[in-house]
Amino acid sequence: MPQPEQNVKNHARFDPMFHGFLTFGALILLGFSIYALVKQPDGIGAMRLFGMVWAILLMLKTRLYALKVQDRIIRLEERLRLAQLLPDATRARVGELSERQLIALRFASDGEVAALAQQGLDGKWDQKQIKQAIQTWRPDYWRV
């Protein structure tokens, strides 16, 4: 099934397995564990609740680690792209761009990335301002 054209309003990705099934299921199991512990306070119930909190934290941390790795890869890709596309004076300042700015620039086309990077450097535009200024959106369908 083809994906809709990506833009600033719809580029956030919804993963039904994580945002739906896993999160909803974890909250149901957590609620059940709390209910069971209140109904019958004992060591087994406390361990069940501890296990659910542990599993939820594990699920969230695993997701955050994957996102951090993706952010690092995007940072590297954008630095390489900017090294090819920016004029010499601006290229020397790429290190001043924040991680969030670099991640936002990945959506900009090659033709407009230099001007947006300059705005990010000079005007200290944040991620949201950079994304909103993009005229030709370069989609990223791979991020989870």
For each residue, the residues with C-beta under 8 A, 3 or more apart:
1:
2:
3: 6 141
4: 10
5: 137 139
6: 3 10 11 107 137 139 140 141
7: 10 11 137
8: 11 107 131 132 134 137
9:
10: 4 6 7
11: 6 7 8 107 131 137 139 140
12:
13: 143 144
14: 19
15: 18 19 20 144
16: 19 20 21
17: 20 21 22
18: 15 21 22 23 63
19: 14 15 16 22 23
20: 15 16 17 23 24
21: 16 17 18 24 25
22: 17 18 19 25 26 59
23: 18 19 20 26 27
24: 20 21 27 28
25: 21 22 28 29
26: 22 23 29 30 52 55 56 59
27: 23 24 30 31
28: 24 25 31 32
29: 25 26 32 33 52 55
30: 26 27 33 34 49 52 53 56
31: 27 28 34 35
32: 28 29 35 36
33: 29 30 36 37 45 48 49 51 52
34: 30 31 37 38 49
35: 31 32 38 39
36: 32 33 39 40 45 48
37: 33 34 40 41 42 45 46 48 49
38: 34 35 41
39: 35 36
40: 36 37 45
41: 37 38 45 46
42: 37 45 46
43: 46 47
44: 47 48
45: 33 36 37 40 41 42 48 49
46: 37 41 42 43 49 50
47: 43 44 50 51
48: 33 36 37 44 45 51 52
49: 30 33 34 37 45 46 52 53
50: 46 47 53 54
51: 33 47 48 54 55
52: 26 29 30 33 48 49 55 56
53: 30 49 50 56 57
54: 50 51 57 58
55: 26 29 51 52 58 59
56: 26 30 52 53 59 60
57: 53 54 60 61
58: 54 55 61 62
59: 22 26 55 56 62 63
60: 56 57 63 64
61: 57 58 64 65
62: 58 59 65 66
63: 18 59 60 66 67
64: 60 61 67 68
65: 61 62 68 69
66: 62 63 69 70 144
67: 63 64 70 71 144
68: 64 65 71 72
69: 65 66 72 73
70: 66 67 73 74 143 144
71: 67 68 74 75 99 103
72: 68 69 75 76
73: 69 70 76 77
74: 70 71 77 78 102 103 106 143
75: 71 72 78 79 99 102 103
76: 72 73 79 80
77: 73 74 80 81 106
78: 74 75 81 82 102 103 105 106
79: 75 76 82 83 94 102
80: 76 77 83 84
81: 77 78 84 85 110 113
82: 78 79 85 86 91 94 105 113 117
83: 79 80 86 91 94
84: 80 81
85: 81 82 110 113 114
86: 82 83 90 91 94 113 114 117
87: 90 91 114
88: 91 92
89: 92 93
90: 86 87 93 94 114 117 118 121
91: 82 83 86 87 88 94
92: 88 89
93: 89 90 96 97 121
94: 79 82 83 86 90 91 97 117
95:
96: 93 121
97: 93 94 101 102 105 117 120 121
98: 101 102
99: 71 75 102 103
100: 103 104 126 127
101: 97 98 104 105 117 120 125 126 127 130
102: 74 75 78 79 97 98 99 105 106
103: 71 74 75 78 99 100 106 127
104: 100 101 107 108 120 127 128 130 131
105: 78 82 97 101 102 108 113 116 117 120 130
106: 74 77 78 102 103 138 140
107: 6 8 11 104 131 134 137 138 139 140
108: 104 105 112 113 116 130 134 136 138
109: 112 113 134 135 136 137 138
110: 81 85 113
111: 136
112: 108 109 115 116 134 135 136
113: 81 82 85 86 105 108 109 110 116 117
114: 85 86 87 90 117 118
115: 112 118 119
116: 105 108 112 113 119 120 125 130 133 134
117: 82 86 90 94 97 101 105 113 114 120 121
118: 90 114 115 121 122
119: 115 116 122 123 125 129 130 133
120: 97 101 104 105 116 117 123 124 125 130
121: 90 93 96 97 117 118 124
122: 118 119
123: 119 120 129
124: 120 121
125: 101 116 119 120 129 130 133
126: 100 101 129 130
127: 100 101 103 104 130 131
128: 104 131 132
129: 119 123 125 126 132 133
130: 101 104 105 108 116 119 120 125 126 127 133 134
131: 8 11 104 107 127 128 134
132: 8 128 129
133: 116 119 125 129 130
134: 8 107 108 109 112 116 130 131 137
135: 109 112
136: 108 109 111 112
137: 5 6 7 8 11 107 109 134
138: 106 107 108 109
139: 5 6 11 107
140: 6 11 106 107 143
141: 3 6
142:
143: 13 70 74 140
144: 13 15 66 67 70
